[in-house]
């Protein structure tokens, strides 16, 4: 049986998934819209709602986040 561990890059996150996780380590619980606004504001990049939703759902599927 193998154990899969997901560790995000918190110092310089490069993916939307890492950015969303980083935001949630500082503030929680947040809705998807609030995560989207926080990611766009904190990292001065513009991501779509669908990109953030997909990243958060992947984190939920991997067991990193709980709904």
C-alpha positions in Angstrom: 0.0 0.0 0.0 1.5 3.3 -1.0 0.9 6.7 0.6 0.6 9.7 -1.5 1.5 13.1 0.1 0.8 16.4 -1.5 3.1 19.3 -0.4 2.4 22.7 -1.9 5.2 25.2 -2.6 4.2 27.9 -0.1 7.1 30.3 -0.7 6.7 30.7 -4.4 3.6 28.9 -5.5 3.5 28.4 -9.2 0.2 26.6 -9.7 -3.4 27.7 -8.9 -3.6 24.7 -6.6 -0.6 25.8 -4.5 -1.9 29.4 -4.4 -5.4 28.3 -3.2 -3.8 26.1 -0.6 -1.6 29.0 0.5 -4.5 31.3 0.9 -6.4 28.7 2.9 -3.5 28.3 5.3 -3.9 31.9 6.3 -7.6 32.4 6.2 -10.4 29.8 6.5 -13.2 28.9 5.9 -13.6 30.7 2.6 -16.0 30.3 -0.3 -14.8 29.7 -3.8 -15.4 33.3 -4.7 -13.4 34.5 -1.7 -10.6 32.2 -2.6 -10.6 33.5 -6.1 -10.5 37.1 -5.0 -7.7 36.4 -2.4 -5.6 34.5 -5.0 -6.0 37.2 -7.6 -5.2 40.0 -5.1 -2.3 38.3 -3.3 -0.5 37.0 -6.3 -1.4 39.9 -8.7 -2.4 37.4 -11.4 -5.8 36.9 -12.9 -7.3 33.5 -12.7 -10.8 32.4 -13.7 -13.4 31.0 -11.4 -13.2 27.7 -13.2 -9.5 27.5 -12.7 -9.8 28.0 -8.9 -12.8 25.7 -8.7 -10.9 22.9 -10.5 -7.8 23.4 -8.2 -9.9 23.3 -5.0 -11.8 20.2 -6.2 -8.5 18.5 -7.0 -7.4 19.2 -3.4 -10.6 17.8 -2.1 -10.3 14.7 -4.3 -6.7 14.2 -3.0 -7.9 14.4 0.6 -6.0 17.6 1.3 -9.1 19.7 1.9 -12.5 18.7 3.3 -15.7 20.3 2.2 
